[in-house]
């Protein structure tokens, strides 16, 4: 049957509408799936996947230690997850901030106190805040050439007052007290400022030393002899009782099986902190800062650093 021009145009218009609605419906379905997926990831916390059977969790800390809320939440989840039977802490870090190191130490102690054994496995480097984290575990393994220790606290600052004077820059400071600008780069450090900052360093150093003495079962006087800021090899750390044994992750698992009665056939699952994605601008900026000022890329304020990485070990 022949169709009139008007009827043909109506059918073509109707077909376009149906196609449009199909596309919109498909778009709505995809959008709904993305929203559900994002919601599931958010509610799932920081674990990349949540196993439904018992397992040993492997927590990797391989960067400068900072105060990290997401890492704290992840460790709390490991403590509460009944499927987690033990935790292996894989350490390869130069250290970091006092708060970041101490908070992670306390979180790991909470896991151990809850009845789940925690064992540290040191790799190339586990110094200062990295060592503080390690002693939060029930046992510490290191390799022979691991660098660890560096028990100490440091505040670093630069002073540019002479340079400013030479180029004709006169800093103006309005402050509420004589120590409000302690270690300002535009003023020479006064004896009072140095004394105040030294008291800050000494206070956390006392906490650090006491924690090492308690966890390692060493006399405080002996820890003080070891806590001059130097690093130790894994062999030296074992001799000084800062580390329990030379070994790898396999040795750590064997210890969990033999001493903590963890089932030998339990799988090991990596658990990771979900990091926010950086924009290309942030990535470019971080890359330039890393090349120009390697120390600044650590993103640590000197006032909270228990170890500020300044050497690149080859």
Secondary structure, DSSP 8 states (H G I E B T S, - for coil): ----HHHHHHHHHHHHHHHHHHHHHHHHHHHHHHHHHHHHHHHTTT-S---SS-EEEEEEE-S-B---HHHHHHHHHHHH-TTEEEEEEEEEE--BBHHHHHHHHHHHHHHHHTT-EEEEEEEEEEETHHHHHHTTSSEEEE-TT-EEE-----------HHHHHHTT-------SSTTTTTT-TTS---HHHHHHHHHHHHHHHHHHHHHHHHHHT--HHHHHHH-SS-EEEHHHHHHTTSSSEE--HHHHHHHHHHHH---TT-EEEEE--------HHHHHHHHHHHHH-TTGGG---GGGBS--------
